[in-house]
């Protein structure tokens, strides 16, 4: 299936989405959200896909939401637009696979919100990050006010959100907003290397560890540890048997 706002490429157990509106710096609009929602619905049926990579075409990952569309909205339409973005990003965040943002350039406003909905972020050294909504008399609308402090802490989040200033890839790495910074020519090489590494691990274990970590963060510590124990135990007699046998036999596992 073809989409107007992004391209899809499949390779082994990985899928690459390239947001493809370079003339608008890949700005997010209603069409993008609706298309991404449709795509994620289809992706959940592709059982062979275990890693989703998201990047942008041209010099931007995503430079924000589409202001030309937003300026025509009243309060009700704007709230609906916000809720659409939140719904789709939540769906992305809770996918039963690992989602990596390969940030090739500007990740501003809705673009940073998209990146934060991914499981982790690899950035080009020339990438720039920010939530500049206050410059327009707005605030983030796709979960940015909630995900950002959870990733970088309250003070760092408020600094970014209230000043509207952009930060460098190095500053983003220092804050924990991104997990790696690489040279521009190495961005996809490193992202694909990580995708391949994750894809070589126990498939059920990878899915389960994402579920336990994400849901455990919303629980009290003792409840989360109980959830971990139950999930740990569920793997025994199943996938883990092959993994442990392969370890003892000094060979690579052949996952079911």
C-alpha positions in Angstrom: 0.0 0.0 0.0 1.3 3.5 -0.9 1.0 6.6 1.2 1.1 10.3 0.4 3.2 11.5 3.3 5.7 8.7 3.8 7.5 5.8 2.1 7.7 2.2 3.5 10.6 -0.2 2.9 10.8 -3.7 4.2 14.1 -5.6 4.9 14.1 -8.9 6.7 12.4 -8.4 10.1 12.7 -4.6 9.9 10.5 -1.9 8.4 11.7 1.6 7.5 9.3 4.6 7.3 10.7 7.7 5.6 8.5 10.8 6.1 8.5 12.3 2.7 7.3 16.0 2.6 10.7 17.6 2.3 9.3 20.8 0.7 7.5 21.3 4.0 10.4 20.0 6.1 8.1 16.9 6.7 5.6 18.9 8.7 2.9 16.8 10.3 -0.7 17.3 9.0 -4.0 15.4 9.3 -3.2 13.3 6.3 0.0 12.1 7.9 -1.7 11.1 11.2 -4.5 9.3 9.4 -2.1 7.5 7.1 0.2 6.5 10.0 -2.8 5.2 11.9 -3.8 3.1 8.9 -0.3 1.8 8.4 0.2 0.8 12.0 -3.0 -1.1 11.8 -1.6 -3.0 8.8 1.8 -3.4 10.4 0.4 -5.3 13.4 -0.6 -8.0 10.9 3.0 -8.5 9.6 4.2 -10.9 12.2 7.7 -11.2 10.6 8.4 -7.5 11.4 10.0 -6.9 14.7 11.7 -3.5 14.4 10.2 -0.3 13.0 12.6 2.6 12.0 11.3 6.1 11.4 13.4 8.8 9.7 12.8 11.9 7.5 13.6 12.8 3.9 15.9 15.8 3.2 17.3 18.0 6.0 14.6 17.5 8.6 13.3 14.5 10.6 10.1 16.5 11.2 10.3 20.3 11.7 6.9 20.6 13.4 3.2 20.5 12.7 1.7 22.0 9.5 1.0 25.6 10.5 -0.8 26.3 7.3 -3.4 23.7 8.3 -3.5 24.7 11.9 -4.1 28.5 11.4 -7.5 27.7 10.0 -8.7 25.8 13.1 -10.9 27.0 15.9 -10.6 25.7 19.5 -12.7 22.6 18.9 -10.9 21.7 15.7 -7.5 22.2 17.3 -8.4 20.0 20.3 -9.6 17.3 17.8 -6.3 17.6 15.9 -4.4 17.3 19.2 -6.3 14.2 20.2 -5.8 12.6 16.8 -2.0 13.1 17.1 -2.0 11.8 20.7 -4.0 8.7 19.7 -1.7 7.8 16.9 1.5 8.4 18.9 0.2 6.3 21.7 -0.5 3.5 19.3 3.1 3.9 18.0 4.5 3.9 21.5 2.6 0.7 22.5 3.3 -1.3 19.4 4.3 -4.9 20.1 7.8 -4.3 18.5 10.7 -2.0 18.9 10.5 1.5 17.3 13.7 3.5 16.6 13.8 7.1 15.6 16.7 7.9 13.2 16.9 11.6 13.6 18.6 13.1 10.5 18.0 16.8 11.0 15.5 19.1 12.7 13.2 17.4 15.2 11.1 20.3 16.4 7.6 20.6 17.8 5.5 17.7 16.6 8.7 16.1 15.2 10.2 15.9 18.6 6.9 14.6 20.0 7.0 11.9 17.3 10.6 11.0 18.2 9.7 10.7 21.9 6.9 8.3 21.1 9.6 5.9 19.7 11.4 3.5 22.1 14.8 5.2 21.6 16.4 7.8 19.5 19.7 7.8 17.4 20.7 11.2 16.2 22.9 12.7 13.5 25.4 15.1 14.9 23.8 17.9 12.9 20.3 17.2 14.3 18.5 20.0 16.3 15.8 19.5 18.9 13.2 21.7 20.4 9.6 22.5 21.4 9.2 26.0 19.9 5.4 26.1 20.3 5.5 29.0 22.8 7.0 31.1 19.9 3.6 30.8 18.3 1.6 31.3 21.5 0.9 27.6 21.7 2.0 24.5 23.7 2.7 21.0 22.4 -0.4 19.0 21.6 0.8 15.4 20.9 2.0 14.4 24.3 5.1 16.5 24.4 4.4 18.1 27.8 4.1 14.7 29.3 6.8 12.6 27.5 9.6 15.3 27.7 9.8 15.5 31.5 9.6 11.7 31.8 12.7 11.5 29.5 14.8 14.5 30.6 13.5 15.5 34.0 11.2 18.4 35.0 13.7 21.3 35.0 15.2 20.3 31.6 11.7 19.9 30.1 10.5 23.3 31.4 13.7 24.9 30.1 13.0 23.5 26.6 9.3 24.1 26.7 9.3 27.7 28.0 12.2 29.1 26.1 11.4 27.6 22.7 15.1 27.4 22.0 16.6 24.6 20.0 19.3 22.3 21.5 22.1 20.5 19.7 22.5 16.7 19.4 25.2 16.8 22.0 23.0 18.6 24.5 20.1 16.2 23.8 22.5 13.3 24.4 23.6 14.8 27.7 20.0 15.2 28.8 19.1 11.6 27.8 16.8 12.8 25.1 18.7 10.7 22.6 20.7 7.6 23.2 23.5 7.9 20.6 24.9 10.6 18.3 26.8 9.6 15.2 28.2 11.3 12.1 25.5 12.1 9.4 26.8 9.4 7.0 26.7 6.8 9.8 23.1 7.4 11.0 21.4 4.7 9.0 24.4 2.4 9.3 24.3 2.5 13.1 20.5 2.4 13.2 20.3 -0.7 11.0 23.1 -2.3 13.0 21.1 -1.9 16.2 17.9 -3.1 14.4 19.9 -6.2 13.3 21.2 -6.8 16.8 17.7 -6.5 18.4 16.3 -8.7 15.6 18.8 -11.5 16.5 17.5 -11.8 20.1 14.7 -13.9 21.4 11.6 -12.4 19.8 9.2 -13.0 22.6 11.7 -11.8 25.2 12.2 -8.5 23.3 8.5 -7.9 23.1 8.0 -8.8 26.7 10.9 -6.6 28.0 9.3 -3.6 26.3 5.9 -4.4 27.8 7.4 -4.9 31.3 9.5 -1.7 31.2 6.8 0.5 29.8 4.0 -0.7 32.0 6.2 -1.1 35.0 7.1 2.6 34.9 3.5 3.3 35.6 3.3 1.0 38.7 4.7 1.2 42.2 8.0 -0.6 42.5 6.8 -3.7 44.3 3.9 -4.2 41.9 6.3 -3.7 39.0 8.8 -6.3 40.4 5.9 -8.8 40.8 5.0 -8.1 37.1 8.6 -8.7 36.2 8.7 -12.1 38.0 5.5 -13.3 36.4 6.8 -12.2 32.9 10.2 -13.8 33.6 8.6 -17.1 34.6 6.3 -17.1 31.5 9.3 -17.5 29.2 10.5 -20.8 30.8 9.7 -23.9 28.9 9.1 -21.9 25.8 11.5 -19.6 23.9 14.1 -19.5 26.7 14.8 -23.2 26.4 16.3 -22.8 23.0 18.3 -19.8 24.1 19.8 -21.5 27.2 20.5 -24.7 25.3 22.3 -22.7 22.6 24.4 -21.0 25.2 25.4 -24.3 26.8 26.2 -25.8 23.4 28.1 -22.7 22.4 26.0 -22.1 19.3 23.7 -19.4 18.0 20.1 -19.9 19.0 17.5 -20.9 16.4 14.5 -19.1 17.6 11.1 -20.7 16.9 
